[in-house]
Amino acid sequence: MTPDRFQRIHQVLATRQPDLTVCMEEVHKPNNVSAIIRTADAVGVHKVHAVWPKEAMKVLSHTSAGARNWVELETHTTMVNAISALKAQGMQVLATNLSTTAVDFREIDYTKPTAIILGGEKNGITAEALALADQDIIIPMVGMVQSLNVSVASALILYEAQRQRQNAGMYDRTTTLLDDNVVNRILFERGHPVLANVAKQKNLPYPQLDDQGQIVADEQWWAAMQAKKIKHPVAASEIKKD
Ligand SMILES: C[S@@+](CC[C@H](N)C(=O)[O-])C[C@H]1O[C@@H](n2cnc3c(N)ncnc32)[C@H](O)[C@@H]1O
């Protein structure tokens, strides 16, 4: 990994907001999923959540957009599971809902740990998710059309969150809030993609990286690589043996 690339990844990770996320409830159109993930990346969301309508969506979502390489995706089998996981992380859960009781999305304090639930294209958010959420929010509309596209709605809300967090200095960081193990994994997968693929295919643990993002292959890791007869030329050149 070049020093420039390492610096760039480092800067991106420093501005990640682990306590801001979206949860897609049965959003099924790949272009919408991609657009939501792309906006999430742009405002510094580290991980998005989803409950997919069909099993097949899992594969689809994993191959959707370039931004998917930078934003983690956690899938849940039900909204009950998803919302309880988000609440367990201390997040306020906001349900985007086209109802008269929902509050204007700009009235919310997004500097608090926040998860935004987005509903499916056809049916919107389910009654189950609404019952579990802490608050309904709405983007006011005065036109003839009843609703916005779900990815547009997510972008408007995420950018309001970004604006508030920027004003609060929450992006002015030089070190990341993410866990060391998560940072190590991201730096390895993004900084050494060929070798990371080999490690994934061969089911090998990831090596530790030094403070410049270079691989430090300890004896055990090196032995595991040798045992699997890994001879990939890039792999060999990327490893700094202890
Ligand atoms: C196309 S809309 C779903 C419309 C659906 N017929 C309904 O009644 O909810 C898809 C999703 O986009 C989001 N959305 C669209 N317009 C919105 C608005 N004005 N306020 C808040 N969320 C909105 C919500 O997450 C919604 O579930």
The ligand as an ORCA input file, in Angstrom:
! r2SCAN-3c Opt
* xyz 0 1
  C     -41.697      5.305     -1.827
  S     -41.778      5.450     -0.127
  C     -43.054      4.315      0.317
  C     -44.406      4.798      0.015
  C     -45.474      3.942      0.616
  N     -46.575      3.874     -0.279
  C     -45.913      4.469      1.972
  O     -47.080      4.791      2.108
  O     -45.127      4.547      2.914
  C     -40.399      4.535      0.428
  C     -39.766      5.056      1.666
  O     -39.139      6.298      1.403
  C     -39.118      7.087      2.587
  N     -39.861      8.323      2.319
  C     -40.353      8.719      1.132
  N     -40.909      9.915      1.232
  C     -40.774     10.318      2.509
  C     -41.143     11.479      3.240
  N     -41.762     12.495      2.656
  N     -40.840     11.536      4.548
  C     -40.186     10.530      5.159
  N     -39.811      9.404      4.517
  C     -40.095      9.298      3.216
  C     -39.747      6.235      3.667
  O     -38.743      5.480      4.269
  C     -40.650      5.328      2.850
  O     -40.989      4.160      3.548
*
